[in-house]
Structure formats: structure tokens, C-alpha cells
Amino acid sequence: MPFAGQDAWRKHPLLSGLWRDPFPGLRPAIFAFAAFCIFETGWKKMTAIQYAPKPHGHEDTKHQFDHGAIDEVPVKKGH
């Protein structure tokens, strides 16, 4: 073939693999992001149980306030 030298660049190893994997770091990045999301979800579930606010067994009736509107001063109940 007379033009074999002109078409040699198409068979070059650097250019032939371009279309097979156009984004070389995409697969590892997706894997790392998925692993991070799974880890974070598990971590939040574990710490949510540990740091959840616990209900108090008693009410402090000595210092109860009646909270009205936002601009009002709290008024003490009882006494």
C-alpha cells in the first residue's frame, strides 16, 4: 500500500486506546465516592443512636416558664 506510512499514526499505541477508556480516572473515582457514601451512611447511623438526645425522667417544676410570643418577656408560672 503506497500510503501505509501516512496511516501509521492511526495504529500508534498511545492513540489506539483513547476510545476504549476516554476517562481513565473515572472508574476509581466512582468506586471511591461510592465507598465514602456507604461509610458515611453507616457512620451517621451508628453515631445517631449514640448521641441521640435522651428523654429526661423528671420535669423541673420549680422553674417552668410560659413562653408566649417571641417579643414577650417570659412569665413565671406557679408561685
Secondary structure, DSSP 8 states (H G I E B T S, - for coil): -TTTTTTGGGG-HHHHTTTT-SSTTHHHHHHHHHHHHHHHHHHHHHHHHHT-----SS--GGG-EE--STTS--EE---
